[in-house]
Amino acid sequence: MSASDDRLLRKDRGAVLAAWAALTAATVLARFLTPGESRSATALGDGLVAAIAVLGLVKCRLIIRCFMEVRHAPRWLRAATDGWLAVLWTALLIGYLF
């Protein structure tokens, strides 16, 4: 293994570790934003639903980029996955809010 390969491997490990930490933090935050079982789901405000959906979008993007190795893919594939996520999460929000 060359020195440049070793540096790249360390950089990838750091990116995966940072993504894992961000995913864990987003999951904990989403859990604290949701109401307990005693409150109905309809009591959620639109802003809270949007915040939880944005956390879901961020988590999906991190998973696709870091754990599905799309960060090393060609630019067109990165753009296509980002576009797909935008359409998917916009449709989910519109479906829920309207």
C-alpha positions as CSV (number, residue, x, y, z in Angstrom):
1,M,0.0,0.0,0.0
2,S,1.4,3.3,-1.0
3,A,1.5,6.4,1.2
4,S,-1.2,8.1,-0.9
5,D,-3.5,5.0,-0.6
6,D,-3.0,5.1,3.1
7,R,-3.9,8.8,3.3
8,L,-7.0,8.2,1.2
9,L,-8.1,5.3,3.4
10,R,-7.7,7.4,6.6
11,K,-9.7,10.2,4.9
12,D,-12.5,7.8,4.0
13,R,-12.6,6.3,7.5
14,G,-12.9,9.8,8.9
15,A,-15.7,10.7,6.5
16,V,-17.6,7.5,7.4
17,L,-17.1,8.1,11.1
18,A,-18.4,11.7,10.8
19,A,-21.4,10.5,8.8
20,W,-22.2,7.8,11.4
21,A,-22.0,10.4,14.1
22,A,-24.3,12.8,12.2
23,L,-26.8,10.0,11.5
24,T,-26.8,9.1,15.2
25,A,-27.3,12.7,16.2
26,A,-30.1,13.2,13.6
27,T,-31.9,10.0,14.9
28,V,-31.7,11.2,18.5
29,L,-32.9,14.7,17.5
30,A,-35.9,13.3,15.5
31,R,-36.8,11.1,18.5
32,F,-36.9,14.1,20.8
33,L,-38.9,16.1,18.3
34,T,-41.7,13.6,18.0
35,P,-44.5,13.5,20.6
36,G,-45.1,10.7,23.0
37,E,-47.7,8.1,22.4
38,S,-50.3,10.0,24.5
39,R,-50.5,12.7,21.8
40,S,-52.1,12.1,18.5
41,A,-50.1,12.4,15.3
42,T,-52.4,15.1,14.1
43,A,-51.3,17.3,16.9
44,L,-47.9,17.8,15.2
45,G,-47.4,21.2,13.7
46,D,-46.5,21.7,10.1
47,G,-43.2,23.1,11.0
48,L,-42.3,20.1,13.2
49,V,-43.3,17.7,10.4
50,A,-41.1,19.7,8.0
51,A,-38.2,19.6,10.4
52,I,-38.4,15.9,10.9
53,A,-38.7,15.4,7.1
54,V,-35.6,17.5,6.5
55,L,-33.8,15.3,9.0
56,G,-34.9,12.3,7.1
57,L,-33.7,13.9,3.8
58,V,-30.3,14.6,5.4
59,K,-30.0,11.1,6.7
60,C,-30.9,9.6,3.3
61,R,-28.3,11.7,1.6
62,L,-25.6,10.8,4.1
63,I,-26.3,7.1,3.7
64,I,-26.3,7.3,-0.1
65,R,-23.1,9.4,-0.2
66,C,-21.1,7.7,2.5
67,F,-22.2,4.1,2.8
68,M,-23.2,3.4,-0.8
69,E,-20.0,5.0,-2.0
70,V,-21.7,7.6,-4.2
71,R,-19.2,10.2,-3.1
72,H,-16.6,8.6,-5.4
73,A,-19.1,8.2,-8.3
74,P,-19.3,10.3,-11.4
75,R,-20.9,13.8,-11.1
76,W,-24.0,12.7,-13.1
77,L,-24.7,9.9,-10.6
78,R,-24.3,12.2,-7.6
79,A,-26.6,14.8,-9.2
80,A,-29.2,12.1,-10.1
81,T,-29.3,10.7,-6.5
82,D,-29.7,14.3,-5.1
83,G,-32.5,15.0,-7.6
84,W,-34.2,11.7,-6.8
85,L,-34.1,12.6,-3.1
86,A,-35.4,16.1,-3.6
87,V,-38.4,14.7,-5.6
88,L,-39.1,11.9,-3.2
89,W,-39.0,14.1,0.0
90,T,-40.9,16.9,-1.7
91,A,-43.7,14.5,-2.7
92,L,-43.7,13.0,0.8
93,L,-44.1,16.5,2.4
94,I,-46.8,17.6,0.0
95,G,-48.6,14.3,0.5
96,Y,-48.6,14.7,4.3
97,L,-49.2,18.5,4.5
98,F,-52.0,18.8,1.9
